[in-house]
Amino acid sequence: MCIERCTHGSAGGVGKRASAPRPAPTQLEERHGVRPPYGYVVLGTGQRHRVENDAKLRAWVLDLAGQIREARMQLNRPLPVRPKPNLCRSCGQKQNCSLRIG
């Protein structure tokens, strides 16, 4: 997972971006066969905090990544709505809506 510096105007990270995404920890492991012993979390201010890469943190990160993937898949599902005819008539999105009435 690549964490870039904040670009929305906070001190220390204004306009700075990584030139290329860094390989995720699992990619490093696959490439070199060894788990990195530590990593860094970079805050919006550019301040870096070293974190130990232990089994508990790894399990938490992989679980969180799975939850994010699941949430992203849910974004493509249509929202359950029950449109009312009087609202559909004046709606600006009725040409894009598969649930419109009238």
N, C-alpha and C positions, 0 to 999 in steps of 0.2 A: 504494500500500500504506500503510495507516494503522498507525502504531506508537504504542500507548498506553502510558502510564506504568504501572508495576507496581503492583498493588493487593494484594499478599500480605504487606504489612507492612514492606517495606523503607523506609528513610528517604527522605524527599523525594517519594515518590509515593503515600503511603498514601491510599487512597480517592479519588484523583484520576483522572478519566476524561475523555476528550475528549467534548464535548457532541454533536458530530456527526462522522461519519467524514470525513476529508479526502480530496479527490479523489486518485486514484493519478496518478503522473507521466504516464502515457499519456493520462489524462482531461484533465489540464492542457494537454498538447500539442494534443489535439483541440479543446479549447475556445478556446485562445488562439493556436494555431499556432506556439508557441515552446516549446522544451524548457527547463525551469528549469535554470539553470547550477549549482545546488547544492541540497542538501537536508540534513536533520538526522536522525541516529540518536539516539533517546532511550533511555538505559539505564534499568534498573530503579530506580536511585537518583535519577532525574530529570535526571541530567547529560546535556547535549546535545553531540553532536559533529557538526560540519559536515563534509559529504562532497561532493566535486565530482561533478557528474553528467556524467561523460564516457561515450563510446561503450563502453569496456571494461566499466565498472560496469553500464551499462544492459544490455548483452548478458548479463552474469553474472546480474543480477537476473531478467531475463526467462527465462533458462534455468532458474534455481532455481524460479521460479513455475511453469513447465511441469512440472518434476519433482514439485512439491507437488501439482499438479492430478492428475498420473498416479497418485501414491501414494494420493490420496483416492479415486480411482475404484476402486482395488484393494481398498479397505475393504469394498465391497459384495459382493465375490466370496466364496462360501462357502469355508471352510477345507477342504483335502483331509484327510479323516480315514478311518481304517479301524476302525470300532467293533467291540468284542468283546462278544458276547452277555451275558456275566456283568457287564460294566460298564454296559451299557445298562439292565439290570433295576433297578439301584439309582440311576441318574442322576436328578437333580432337574430336568433340562432335557429329558427324553425326549419330553414333550408338544410341545415346540417344535422338535424335531430331525427333519429330513427323512431322515436317514441311520440312524435307530435300527434296531436289530435286536430283534425280539420284542416 
